[in-house]
Amino acid sequence: MEYVSYDEFKKMDIRVGTIRAVEPVEGADKLLKCQIDFGEPELRQIVSGIREFFPEYEKLVGKQVLYIINLEPRTIRGVESRGMLLAVDGLDGAPVFLAPEAAVAPGAPVC
């Protein structure tokens, strides 16, 4: 295990985002392009490799999930992604989202 300092950890901006729209990335079996509400004037686009686990991906709309939002933007299959979804592997191997227990304001920071 590689350790990071507390100061390095504090640099990560982890916030709750509300999924407002989801669609598959064209030509990619595993990718979904999500429009996420972080309480900013514009939605943020984040690409996640979760499509195979959510064949009814439209049901993700409205869910609140944790994201790291201050990563450098990446282009994945020609689509810009401006953050990273936080999830763990469930007992069946499917992703389990890290999410608040109750509804919170979009963009609420992890403290």
Biopython code that builds the backbone (N, CA, C, O; Angstrom):
import numpy as np
from Bio.PDB.StructureBuilder import StructureBuilder

atoms = [
    (1, "MET", "N", (0.851, -1.177, 0.000)),
    (1, "MET", "CA", (0.000, 0.000, 0.000)),
    (1, "MET", "C", (0.892, 1.233, 0.000)),
    (1, "MET", "O", (1.872, 1.318, 0.741)),
    (2, "GLU", "N", (0.528, 2.179, -0.845)),
    (2, "GLU", "CA", (1.246, 3.440, -0.883)),
    (2, "GLU", "C", (0.458, 4.468, -0.079)),
    (2, "GLU", "O", (-0.742, 4.648, -0.291)),
    (3, "TYR", "N", (1.135, 5.134, 0.837)),
    (3, "TYR", "CA", (0.481, 6.132, 1.681)),
    (3, "TYR", "C", (0.529, 7.506, 1.033)),
    (3, "TYR", "O", (1.471, 7.840, 0.315)),
    (4, "VAL", "N", (-0.501, 8.294, 1.300)),
    (4, "VAL", "CA", (-0.505, 9.702, 0.914)),
    (4, "VAL", "C", (-0.618, 10.522, 2.192)),
    (4, "VAL", "O", (-1.185, 10.070, 3.187)),
    (5, "SER", "N", (-0.086, 11.702, 2.152)),
    (5, "SER", "CA", (-0.164, 12.561, 3.328)),
    (5, "SER", "C", (-1.576, 13.118, 3.460)),
    (5, "SER", "O", (-2.349, 13.117, 2.502)),
    (6, "TYR", "N", (-1.893, 13.584, 4.634)),
    (6, "TYR", "CA", (-3.196, 14.202, 4.857)),
    (6, "TYR", "C", (-3.348, 15.431, 3.957)),
    (6, "TYR", "O", (-4.426, 15.680, 3.418)),
    (7, "ASP", "N", (-2.261, 16.200, 3.797)),
    (7, "ASP", "CA", (-2.313, 17.375, 2.926)),
    (7, "ASP", "C", (-2.633, 16.985, 1.489)),
    (7, "ASP", "O", (-3.364, 17.704, 0.808)),
    (8, "GLU", "N", (-2.099, 15.858, 1.014)),
    (8, "GLU", "CA", (-2.420, 15.387, -0.337)),
    (8, "GLU", "C", (-3.890, 14.986, -0.429)),
    (8, "GLU", "O", (-4.564, 15.305, -1.409)),
    (9, "PHE", "N", (-4.383, 14.290, 0.586)),
    (9, "PHE", "CA", (-5.786, 13.880, 0.605)),
    (9, "PHE", "C", (-6.711, 15.088, 0.566)),
    (9, "PHE", "O", (-7.721, 15.073, -0.137)),
    (10, "LYS", "N", (-6.372, 16.134, 1.317)),
    (10, "LYS", "CA", (-7.210, 17.332, 1.385)),
    (10, "LYS", "C", (-7.341, 18.025, 0.033)),
    (10, "LYS", "O", (-8.267, 18.811, -0.166)),
    (11, "LYS", "N", (-6.440, 17.750, -0.886)),
    (11, "LYS", "CA", (-6.510, 18.373, -2.206)),
    (11, "LYS", "C", (-7.670, 17.837, -3.040)),
    (11, "LYS", "O", (-8.118, 18.501, -3.975)),
    (12, "MET", "N", (-8.159, 16.644, -2.709)),
    (12, "MET", "CA", (-9.261, 16.065, -3.477)),
    (12, "MET", "C", (-10.566, 16.762, -3.120)),
    (12, "MET", "O", (-10.910, 16.900, -1.946)),
    (13, "ASP", "N", (-11.284, 17.197, -4.141)),
    (13, "ASP", "CA", (-12.580, 17.834, -3.951)),
    (13, "ASP", "C", (-13.648, 16.777, -4.231)),
    (13, "ASP", "O", (-13.967, 16.488, -5.384)),
    (14, "ILE", "N", (-14.193, 16.209, -3.159)),
    (14, "ILE", "CA", (-15.188, 15.141, -3.260)),
    (14, "ILE", "C", (-16.543, 15.743, -2.909)),
    (14, "ILE", "O", (-16.737, 16.302, -1.829)),
    (15, "ARG", "N", (-17.487, 15.611, -3.863)),
    (15, "ARG", "CA", (-18.802, 16.225, -3.678)),
    (15, "ARG", "C", (-19.921, 15.287, -4.102)),
    (15, "ARG", "O", (-19.716, 14.352, -4.876)),
    (16, "VAL", "N", (-21.100, 15.557, -3.580)),
    (16, "VAL", "CA", (-22.295, 14.826, -3.987)),
    (16, "VAL", "C", (-22.823, 15.462, -5.268)),
    (16, "VAL", "O", (-23.004, 16.676, -5.358)),
    (17, "GLY", "N", (-23.062, 14.604, -6.253)),
    (17, "GLY", "CA", (-23.659, 15.070, -7.496)),
    (17, "GLY", "C", (-24.963, 14.335, -7.750)),
    (17, "GLY", "O", (-25.102, 13.159, -7.414)),
    (18, "THR", "N", (-25.910, 15.034, -8.343)),
    (18, "THR", "CA", (-27.186, 14.433, -8.705)),
    (18, "THR", "C", (-27.180, 14.168, -10.206)),
    (18, "THR", "O", (-26.975, 15.077, -11.010)),
    (19, "ILE", "N", (-27.408, 12.909, -10.566)),
    (19, "ILE", "CA", (-27.409, 12.527, -11.981)),
    (19, "ILE", "C", (-28.678, 13.083, -12.625)),
    (19, "ILE", "O", (-29.785, 12.779, -12.182)),
    (20, "ARG", "N", (-28.517, 13.900, -13.673)),
    (20, "ARG", "CA", (-29.655, 14.527, -14.355)),
    (20, "ARG", "C", (-29.956, 13.893, -15.708)),
    (20, "ARG", "O", (-31.096, 13.946, -16.171)),
    (21, "ALA", "N", (-28.945, 13.290, -16.355)),
    (21, "ALA", "CA", (-29.150, 12.637, -17.649)),
    (21, "ALA", "C", (-28.051, 11.603, -17.844)),
    (21, "ALA", "O", (-26.927, 11.776, -17.373)),
    (22, "VAL", "N", (-28.393, 10.521, -18.548)),
    (22, "VAL", "CA", (-27.441, 9.439, -18.818)),
    (22, "VAL", "C", (-27.671, 8.936, -20.238)),
    (22, "VAL", "O", (-28.809, 8.792, -20.684)),
    (23, "GLU", "N", (-26.570, 8.670, -20.940)),
    (23, "GLU", "CA", (-26.676, 8.039, -22.254)),
    (23, "GLU", "C", (-25.403, 7.254, -22.523)),
    (23, "GLU", "O", (-24.342, 7.587, -21.994)),
    (24, "PRO", "N", (-25.501, 6.212, -23.344)),
    (24, "PRO", "CA", (-24.313, 5.430, -23.666)),
    (24, "PRO", "C", (-23.341, 6.247, -24.520)),
    (24, "PRO", "O", (-23.743, 7.132, -25.275)),
    (25, "VAL", "N", (-22.061, 5.928, -24.380)),
    (25, "VAL", "CA", (-21.050, 6.503, -25.254)),
    (25, "VAL", "C", (-21.037, 5.660, -26.518)),
    (25, "VAL", "O", (-20.862, 4.443, -26.461)),
    (26, "GLU", "N", (-21.224, 6.310, -27.655)),
    (26, "GLU", "CA", (-21.300, 5.604, -28.929)),
    (26, "GLU", "C", (-20.030, 4.797, -29.184)),
    (26, "GLU", "O", (-18.918, 5.312, -29.066)),
    (27, "GLY", "N", (-20.216, 3.516, -29.538)),
    (27, "GLY", "CA", (-19.097, 2.648, -29.863)),
    (27, "GLY", "C", (-18.384, 2.049, -28.666)),
    (27, "GLY", "O", (-17.345, 1.408, -28.828)),
    (28, "ALA", "N", (-18.921, 2.244, -27.458)),
    (28, "ALA", "CA", (-18.302, 1.713, -26.243)),
    (28, "ALA", "C", (-19.316, 0.868, -25.478)),
    (28, "ALA", "O", (-20.405, 1.343, -25.158)),
    (29, "ASP", "N", (-18.966, -0.372, -25.188)),
    (29, "ASP", "CA", (-19.881, -1.276, -24.485)),
    (29, "ASP", "C", (-20.008, -0.975, -22.996)),
    (29, "ASP", "O", (-21.037, -1.278, -22.393)),
    (30, "LYS", "N", (-18.976, -0.384, -22.393)),
    (30, "LYS", "CA", (-18.950, -0.233, -20.943)),
    (30, "LYS", "C", (-19.179, 1.188, -20.444)),
    (30, "LYS", "O", (-19.306, 1.399, -19.238)),
    (31, "LEU", "N", (-19.235, 2.164, -21.340)),
    (31, "LEU", "CA", (-19.229, 3.560, -20.905)),
    (31, "LEU", "C", (-20.602, 4.215, -20.955)),
    (31, "LEU", "O", (-21.373, 4.032, -21.897)),
    (32, "LEU", "N", (-20.879, 4.985, -19.910)),
    (32, "LEU", "CA", (-22.055, 5.849, -19.863)),
    (32, "LEU", "C", (-21.589, 7.287, -19.688)),
    (32, "LEU", "O", (-20.684, 7.570, -18.904)),
    (33, "LYS", "N", (-22.219, 8.184, -20.428)),
    (33, "LYS", "CA", (-21.950, 9.615, -20.313)),
    (33, "LYS", "C", (-23.062, 10.203, -19.458)),
    (33, "LYS", "O", (-24.239, 10.127, -19.811)),
    (34, "CYS", "N", (-22.679, 10.788, -18.338)),
    (34, "CYS", "CA", (-23.656, 11.316, -17.384)),
    (34, "CYS", "C", (-23.525, 12.830, -17.272)),
    (34, "CYS", "O", (-22.421, 13.375, -17.296)),
    (35, "GLN", "N", (-24.663, 13.498, -17.150)),
    (35, "GLN", "CA", (-24.706, 14.935, -16.879)),
    (35, "GLN", "C", (-25.037, 15.080, -15.395)),
    (35, "GLN", "O", (-26.098, 14.652, -14.940)),
    (36, "ILE", "N", (-24.116, 15.686, -14.650)),
    (36, "ILE", "CA", (-24.207, 15.710, -13.194)),
    (36, "ILE", "C", (-24.416, 17.135, -12.693)),
    (36, "ILE", "O", (-23.750, 18.071, -13.136)),
    (37, "ASP", "N", (-25.352, 17.278, -11.764)),
    (37, "ASP", "CA", (-25.660, 18.559, -11.130)),
    (37, "ASP", "C", (-24.868, 18.656, -9.834)),
    (37, "ASP", "O", (-25.071, 17.880, -8.901)),
    (38, "PHE", "N", (-23.948, 19.640, -9.796)),
    (38, "PHE", "CA", (-23.187, 19.918, -8.581)),
    (38, "PHE", "C", (-23.573, 21.276, -7.989)),
    (38, "PHE", "O", (-22.812, 21.866, -7.221)),
    (39, "GLY", "N", (-24.762, 21.764, -8.353)),
    (39, "GLY", "CA", (-25.202, 23.057, -7.842)),
    (39, "GLY", "C", (-24.525, 24.228, -8.538)),
    (39, "GLY", "O", (-24.613, 25.363, -8.068)),
    (40, "GLU", "N", (-23.854, 23.967, -9.647)),
    (40, "GLU", "CA", (-23.203, 25.014, -10.437)),
    (40, "GLU", "C", (-24.163, 25.449, -11.543)),
    (40, "GLU", "O", (-25.151, 24.761, -11.801)),
    (41, "PRO", "N", (-23.892, 26.577, -12.198)),
    (41, "PRO", "CA", (-24.794, 27.015, -13.274)),
    (41, "PRO", "C", (-24.935, 25.995, -14.414)),
    (41, "PRO", "O", (-26.002, 25.897, -15.021)),
    (42, "GLU", "N", (-23.883, 25.245, -14.706)),
    (42, "GLU", "CA", (-23.942, 24.253, -15.781)),
    (42, "GLU", "C", (-23.720, 22.854, -15.234)),
    (42, "GLU", "O", (-23.012, 22.666, -14.245)),
    (43, "LEU", "N", (-24.333, 21.877, -15.887)),
    (43, "LEU", "CA", (-24.094, 20.484, -15.521)),
    (43, "LEU", "C", (-22.681, 20.099, -15.928)),
    (43, "LEU", "O", (-22.111, 20.679, -16.853)),
    (44, "ARG", "N", (-22.126, 19.125, -15.239)),
    (44, "ARG", "CA", (-20.780, 18.626, -15.526)),
    (44, "ARG", "C", (-20.903, 17.243, -16.143)),
    (44, "ARG", "O", (-21.662, 16.404, -15.658)),
    (45, "GLN", "N", (-20.158, 17.009, -17.212)),
    (45, "GLN", "CA", (-20.188, 15.717, -17.899)),
    (45, "GLN", "C", (-19.111, 14.801, -17.327)),
    (45, "GLN", "O", (-17.941, 15.175, -17.246)),
    (46, "ILE", "N", (-19.519, 13.600, -16.931)),
    (46, "ILE", "CA", (-18.587, 12.606, -16.395)),
    (46, "ILE", "C", (-18.890, 11.264, -17.056)),
    (46, "ILE", "O", (-20.039, 10.827, -17.119)),
    (47, "VAL", "N", (-17.831, 10.622, -17.546)),
    (47, "VAL", "CA", (-17.950, 9.319, -18.194)),
    (47, "VAL", "C", (-17.541, 8.253, -17.185)),
    (47, "VAL", "O", (-16.514, 8.384, -16.519)),
    (48, "SER", "N", (-18.346, 7.196, -17.074)),
    (48, "SER", "CA", (-18.065, 6.107, -16.133)),
    (48, "SER", "C", (-18.223, 4.761, -16.840)),
    (48, "SER", "O", (-19.096, 4.595, -17.691)),
    (49, "GLY", "N", (-17.375, 3.814, -16.481)),
    (49, "GLY", "CA", (-17.403, 2.481, -17.087)),
    (49, "GLY", "C", (-18.333, 1.534, -16.357)),
    (49, "GLY", "O", (-17.897, 0.505, -15.840)),
    (50, "ILE", "N", (-19.620, 1.876, -16.312)),
    (50, "ILE", "CA", (-20.588, 1.105, -15.525)),
    (50, "ILE", "C", (-21.745, 0.560, -16.357)),
    (50, "ILE", "O", (-22.661, -0.053, -15.809)),
    (51, "ARG", "N", (-21.719, 0.772, -17.658)),
    (51, "ARG", "CA", (-22.870, 0.441, -18.498)),
    (51, "ARG", "C", (-23.292, -1.019, -18.414)),
    (51, "ARG", "O", (-24.488, -1.309, -18.391)),
    (52, "GLU", "N", (-22.339, -1.942, -18.367)),
    (52, "GLU", "CA", (-22.689, -3.367, -18.356)),
    (52, "GLU", "C", (-23.493, -3.760, -17.118)),
    (52, "GLU", "O", (-24.202, -4.766, -17.132)),
    (53, "PHE", "N", (-23.386, -2.981, -16.062)),
    (53, "PHE", "CA", (-24.090, -3.287, -14.816)),
    (53, "PHE", "C", (-25.452, -2.595, -14.717)),
    (53, "PHE", "O", (-26.248, -2.908, -13.833)),
    (54, "PHE", "N", (-25.713, -1.658, -15.623)),
    (54, "PHE", "CA", (-26.959, -0.895, -15.585)),
    (54, "PHE", "C", (-27.609, -0.884, -16.966)),
    (54, "PHE", "O", (-27.613, 0.145, -17.641)),
    (55, "PRO", "N", (-28.165, -2.034, -17.392)),
    (55, "PRO", "CA", (-28.809, -2.069, -18.704)),
    (55, "PRO", "C", (-29.990, -1.088, -18.782)),
    (55, "PRO", "O", (-30.316, -0.591, -19.860)),
    (56, "GLU", "N", (-30.618, -0.819, -17.653)),
    (56, "GLU", "CA", (-31.684, 0.184, -17.591)),
    (56, "GLU", "C", (-31.108, 1.472, -16.986)),
    (56, "GLU", "O", (-31.576, 1.970, -15.962)),
    (57, "TYR", "N", (-30.076, 1.989, -17.661)),
    (57, "TYR", "CA", (-29.314, 3.124, -17.135)),
    (57, "TYR", "C", (-30.168, 4.364, -16.895)),
    (57, "TYR", "O", (-29.784, 5.228, -16.107)),
    (58, "GLU", "N", (-31.317, 4.468, -17.556)),
    (58, "GLU", "CA", (-32.187, 5.624, -17.353)),
    (58, "GLU", "C", (-32.633, 5.735, -15.892)),
    (58, "GLU", "O", (-32.945, 6.827, -15.415)),
    (59, "LYS", "N", (-32.661, 4.604, -15.188)),
    (59, "LYS", "CA", (-33.082, 4.600, -13.781)),
    (59, "LYS", "C", (-32.056, 5.261, -12.860)),
    (59, "LYS", "O", (-32.335, 5.483, -11.681)),
    (60, "LEU", "N", (-30.868, 5.577, -13.390)),
    (60, "LEU", "CA", (-29.855, 6.275, -12.591)),
    (60, "LEU", "C", (-30.191, 7.753, -12.420)),
    (60, "LEU", "O", (-29.683, 8.402, -11.506)),
    (61, "VAL", "N", (-31.041, 8.287, -13.290)),
    (61, "VAL", "CA", (-31.408, 9.707, -13.226)),
    (61, "VAL", "C", (-32.074, 9.992, -11.873)),
    (61, "VAL", "O", (-33.003, 9.302, -11.455)),
    (62, "GLY", "N", (-31.566, 11.026, -11.214)),
    (62, "GLY", "CA", (-32.086, 11.420, -9.901)),
    (62, "GLY", "C", (-31.255, 10.905, -8.737)),
    (62, "GLY", "O", (-31.383, 11.406, -7.619)),
    (63, "LYS", "N", (-30.405, 9.913, -8.980)),
    (63, "LYS", "CA", (-29.572, 9.371, -7.896)),
    (63, "LYS", "C", (-28.504, 10.380, -7.498)),
    (63, "LYS", "O", (-27.999, 11.137, -8.326)),
    (64, "GLN", "N", (-28.174, 10.372, -6.216)),
    (64, "GLN", "CA", (-27.081, 11.194, -5.701)),
    (64, "GLN", "C", (-25.910, 10.276, -5.386)),
    (64, "GLN", "O", (-26.061, 9.260, -4.707)),
    (65, "VAL", "N", (-24.731, 10.655, -5.895)),
    (65, "VAL", "CA", (-23.547, 9.819, -5.806)),
    (65, "VAL", "C", (-22.342, 10.716, -5.530)),
    (65, "VAL", "O", (-22.354, 11.903, -5.853)),
    (66, "LEU", "N", (-21.304, 10.137, -4.929)),
    (66, "LEU", "CA", (-20.076, 10.891, -4.677)),
    (66, "LEU", "C", (-19.167, 10.867, -5.903)),
    (66, "LEU", "O", (-19.048, 9.855, -6.594)),
    (67, "TYR", "N", (-18.529, 12.010, -6.151)),
    (67, "TYR", "CA", (-17.593, 12.170, -7.255)),
    (67, "TYR", "C", (-16.384, 12.962, -6.782)),
    (67, "TYR", "O", (-16.484, 13.793, -5.879)),
    (68, "ILE", "N", (-15.242, 12.693, -7.400)),
    (68, "ILE", "CA", (-14.088, 13.575, -7.275)),
    (68, "ILE", "C", (-14.193, 14.530, -8.455)),
    (68, "ILE", "O", (-14.229, 14.093, -9.606)),
    (69, "ILE", "N", (-14.244, 15.825, -8.181)),
    (69, "ILE", "CA", (-14.503, 16.764, -9.281)),
    (69, "ILE", "C", (-13.297, 17.611, -9.669)),
    (69, "ILE", "O", (-13.394, 18.402, -10.607)),
    (70, "ASN", "N", (-12.169, 17.476, -8.984)),
    (70, "ASN", "CA", (-11.033, 18.309, -9.355)),
    (70, "ASN", "C", (-9.906, 17.515, -10.018)),
    (70, "ASN", "O", (-8.742, 17.907, -9.940)),
    (71, "LEU", "N", (-10.245, 16.405, -10.666)),
    (71, "LEU", "CA", (-9.265, 15.709, -11.493)),
    (71, "LEU", "C", (-9.110, 16.457, -12.801)),
    (71, "LEU", "O", (-10.026, 17.153, -13.240)),
    (72, "GLU", "N", (-7.947, 16.313, -13.426)),
    (72, "GLU", "CA", (-7.782, 16.895, -14.754)),
    (72, "GLU", "C", (-8.795, 16.268, -15.690)),
    (72, "GLU", "O", (-9.018, 15.058, -15.630)),
    (73, "PRO", "N", (-9.418, 17.066, -16.560)),
    (73, "PRO", "CA", (-10.341, 16.474, -17.539)),
    (73, "PRO", "C", (-9.614, 15.463, -18.421)),
    (73, "PRO", "O", (-8.438, 15.627, -18.748)),
    (74, "ARG", "N", (-10.351, 14.407, -18.801)),
    (74, "ARG", "CA", (-9.816, 13.371, -19.694)),
    (74, "ARG", "C", (-10.782, 13.190, -20.845)),
    (74, "ARG", "O", (-11.990, 13.377, -20.702)),
    (75, "THR", "N", (-10.229, 12.825, -21.985)),
    (75, "THR", "CA", (-11.066, 12.478, -23.120)),
    (75, "THR", "C", (-11.062, 10.965, -23.247)),
    (75, "THR", "O", (-10.015, 10.345, -23.431)),
    (76, "ILE", "N", (-12.243, 10.384, -23.147)),
    (76, "ILE", "CA", (-12.413, 8.936, -23.204)),
    (76, "ILE", "C", (-13.310, 8.628, -24.395)),
    (76, "ILE", "O", (-14.469, 9.041, -24.430)),
    (77, "ARG", "N", (-12.773, 7.907, -25.363)),
    (77, "ARG", "CA", (-13.524, 7.584, -26.583)),
    (77, "ARG", "C", (-14.114, 8.832, -27.241)),
    (77, "ARG", "O", (-15.235, 8.813, -27.748)),
    (78, "GLY", "N", (-13.339, 9.908, -27.221)),
    (78, "GLY", "CA", (-13.761, 11.146, -27.865)),
    (78, "GLY", "C", (-14.707, 12.000, -27.045)),
    (78, "GLY", "O", (-15.201, 13.016, -27.534)),
    (79, "VAL", "N", (-14.972, 11.605, -25.794)),
    (79, "VAL", "CA", (-15.909, 12.335, -24.931)),
    (79, "VAL", "C", (-15.150, 12.855, -23.719)),
    (79, "VAL", "O", (-14.454, 12.099, -23.041)),
    (80, "GLU", "N", (-15.289, 14.152, -23.450)),
    (80, "GLU", "CA", (-14.603, 14.725, -22.294)),
    (80, "GLU", "C", (-15.300, 14.314, -20.995)),
    (80, "GLU", "O", (-16.526, 14.350, -20.888)),
    (81, "SER", "N", (-14.487, 13.923, -20.014)),
    (81, "SER", "CA", (-14.980, 13.575, -18.686)),
    (81, "SER", "C", (-14.318, 14.512, -17.686)),
    (81, "SER", "O", (-13.097, 14.673, -17.683)),
    (82, "ARG", "N", (-15.148, 15.138, -16.825)),
    (82, "ARG", "CA", (-14.645, 16.140, -15.892)),
    (82, "ARG", "C", (-14.870, 15.734, -14.437)),
    (82, "ARG", "O", (-15.393, 16.510, -13.636)),
    (83, "GLY", "N", (-14.466, 14.501, -14.108)),
    (83, "GLY", "CA", (-14.586, 14.016, -12.744)),
    (83, "GLY", "C", (-14.582, 12.508, -12.723)),
    (83, "GLY", "O", (-14.458, 11.864, -13.765)),
    (84, "MET", "N", (-14.721, 11.934, -11.522)),
    (84, "MET", "CA", (-14.717, 10.478, -11.379)),
    (84, "MET", "C", (-15.750, 10.034, -10.352)),
    (84, "MET", "O", (-15.790, 10.526, -9.224)),
    (85, "LEU", "N", (-16.573, 9.101, -10.771)),
    (85, "LEU", "CA", (-17.561, 8.475, -9.905)),
    (85, "LEU", "C", (-16.843, 7.643, -8.845)),
    (85, "LEU", "O", (-15.849, 6.982, -9.145)),
    (86, "LEU", "N", (-17.336, 7.673, -7.615)),
    (86, "LEU", "CA", (-16.783, 6.840, -6.556)),
    (86, "LEU", "C", (-17.736, 5.679, -6.280)),
    (86, "LEU", "O", (-18.921, 5.879, -6.012)),
    (87, "ALA", "N", (-17.199, 4.474, -6.349)),
    (87, "ALA", "CA", (-17.984, 3.258, -6.113)),
    (87, "ALA", "C", (-17.037, 2.180, -5.606)),
    (87, "ALA", "O", (-15.817, 2.310, -5.707)),
    (88, "VAL", "N", (-17.611, 1.121, -5.062)),
    (88, "VAL", "CA", (-16.849, -0.061, -4.635)),
    (88, "VAL", "C", (-17.453, -1.271, -5.329)),
    (88, "VAL", "O", (-18.585, -1.224, -5.810)),
    (89, "ASP", "N", (-16.690, -2.351, -5.378)),
    (89, "ASP", "CA", (-17.212, -3.593, -5.938)),
    (89, "ASP", "C", (-18.113, -4.273, -4.919)),
    (89, "ASP", "O", (-17.703, -4.524, -3.786)),
    (90, "GLY", "N", (-19.348, -4.569, -5.329)),
    (90, "GLY", "CA", (-20.267, -5.298, -4.473)),
    (90, "GLY", "C", (-19.893, -6.770, -4.416)),
    (90, "GLY", "O", (-18.989, -7.206, -5.128)),
    (91, "LEU", "N", (-20.565, -7.526, -3.592)),
    (91, "LEU", "CA", (-20.276, -8.951, -3.440)),
    (91, "LEU", "C", (-20.444, -9.716, -4.743)),
    (91, "LEU", "O", (-19.792, -10.737, -4.962)),
    (92, "ASP", "N", (-21.325, -9.216, -5.611)),
    (92, "ASP", "CA", (-21.543, -9.869, -6.907)),
    (92, "ASP", "C", (-20.661, -9.291, -8.008)),
    (92, "ASP", "O", (-20.778, -9.683, -9.170)),
    (93, "GLY", "N", (-19.768, -8.351, -7.644)),
    (93, "GLY", "CA", (-18.881, -7.730, -8.619)),
    (93, "GLY", "C", (-19.424, -6.476, -9.256)),
    (93, "GLY", "O", (-18.682, -5.750, -9.918)),
    (94, "ALA", "N", (-20.706, -6.200, -9.073)),
    (94, "ALA", "CA", (-21.310, -4.983, -9.627)),
    (94, "ALA", "C", (-20.926, -3.782, -8.766)),
    (94, "ALA", "O", (-20.747, -3.922, -7.556)),
    (95, "PRO", "N", (-20.798, -2.602, -9.378)),
    (95, "PRO", "CA", (-20.445, -1.426, -8.585)),
    (95, "PRO", "C", (-21.559, -1.031, -7.623)),
    (95, "PRO", "O", (-22.744, -1.103, -7.949)),
    (96, "VAL", "N", (-21.148, -0.617, -6.441)),
    (96, "VAL", "CA", (-22.059, -0.076, -5.433)),
    (96, "VAL", "C", (-21.631, 1.369, -5.241)),
    (96, "VAL", "O", (-20.495, 1.638, -4.849)),
    (97, "PHE", "N", (-22.538, 2.300, -5.517)),
    (97, "PHE", "CA", (-22.212, 3.711, -5.417)),
    (97, "PHE", "C", (-22.021, 4.134, -3.969)),
    (97, "PHE", "O", (-22.689, 3.631, -3.066)),
    (98, "LEU", "N", (-21.102, 5.062, -3.764)),
    (98, "LEU", "CA", (-20.963, 5.722, -2.476)),
    (98, "LEU", "C", (-21.905, 6.914, -2.525)),
    (98, "LEU", "O", (-21.778, 7.781, -3.390)),
    (99, "ALA", "N", (-22.846, 6.951, -1.598)),
    (99, "ALA", "CA", (-23.917, 7.939, -1.666)),
    (99, "ALA", "C", (-24.337, 8.360, -0.263)),
    (99, "ALA", "O", (-24.136, 7.614, 0.695)),
    (100, "PRO", "N", (-24.924, 9.564, -0.136)),
    (100, "PRO", "CA", (-25.419, 9.985, 1.176)),
    (100, "PRO", "C", (-26.625, 9.145, 1.596)),
    (100, "PRO", "O", (-27.358, 8.624, 0.755)),
    (101, "GLU", "N", (-26.814, 9.025, 2.896)),
    (101, "GLU", "CA", (-27.953, 8.266, 3.429)),
    (101, "GLU", "C", (-29.282, 8.972, 3.192)),
    (101, "GLU", "O", (-30.323, 8.326, 3.081)),
    (102, "ALA", "N", (-29.242, 10.284, 3.116)),
    (102, "ALA", "CA", (-30.441, 11.092, 2.892)),
    (102, "ALA", "C", (-30.119, 12.122, 1.816)),
    (102, "ALA", "O", (-28.953, 12.403, 1.542)),
    (103, "ALA", "N", (-31.157, 12.679, 1.213)),
    (103, "ALA", "CA", (-30.949, 13.682, 0.173)),
    (103, "ALA", "C", (-30.194, 14.890, 0.721)),
    (103, "ALA", "O", (-30.445, 15.347, 1.836)),
    (104, "VAL", "N", (-29.274, 15.389, -0.082)),
    (104, "VAL", "CA", (-28.512, 16.591, 0.266)),
    (104, "VAL", "C", (-28.515, 17.514, -0.956)),
    (104, "VAL", "O", (-28.933, 17.115, -2.044)),
    (105, "ALA", "N", (-28.055, 18.730, -0.770)),
    (105, "ALA", "CA", (-27.995, 19.678, -1.878)),
    (105, "ALA", "C", (-26.932, 19.220, -2.872)),
    (105, "ALA", "O", (-25.850, 18.802, -2.460)),
    (106, "PRO", "N", (-27.216, 19.290, -4.171)),
    (106, "PRO", "CA", (-26.198, 18.976, -5.157)),
    (106, "PRO", "C", (-24.952, 19.835, -4.927)),
    (106, "PRO", "O", (-25.046, 21.045, -4.720)),
    (107, "GLY", "N", (-23.799, 19.194, -4.968)),
    (107, "GLY", "CA", (-22.545, 19.895, -4.757)),
    (107, "GLY", "C", (-22.083, 19.899, -3.312)),
    (107, "GLY", "O", (-21.031, 20.461, -3.009)),
    (108, "ALA", "N", (-22.851, 19.280, -2.400)),
    (108, "ALA", "CA", (-22.441, 19.235, -0.999)),
    (108, "ALA", "C", (-21.065, 18.567, -0.897)),
    (108, "ALA", "O", (-20.877, 17.468, -1.419)),
    (109, "PRO", "N", (-20.105, 19.216, -0.232)),
    (109, "PRO", "CA", (-18.763, 18.641, -0.125)),
    (109, "PRO", "C", (-18.675, 17.586, 0.970)),
    (109, "PRO", "O", (-19.399, 17.636, 1.964)),
    (110, "VAL", "N", (-17.777, 16.635, 0.768)),
    (110, "VAL", "CA", (-17.478, 15.663, 1.818)),
    (110, "VAL", "C", (-16.593, 16.373, 2.833)),
    (110, "VAL", "O", (-15.593, 16.997, 2.477)),
    (111, "CYS", "N", (-16.975, 16.270, 4.102)),
    (111, "CYS", "CA", (-16.183, 16.956, 5.130)),
    (111, "CYS", "C", (-15.738, 15.991, 6.204)),
    (111, "CYS", "O", (-15.062, 16.391, 7.151)),
]
sb = StructureBuilder()
sb.init_structure("model")
sb.init_model(0)
sb.init_chain("A")
sb.init_seg("    ")
for serial, (resi, resn, name, xyz) in enumerate(atoms, 1):
    if name == "N":
        sb.init_residue(resn, " ", resi, " ")
    sb.init_atom(name, np.array(xyz, "f"), 0.0, 1.0, " ", f" {name:<3s}", serial, name[0])
structure = sb.get_structure()
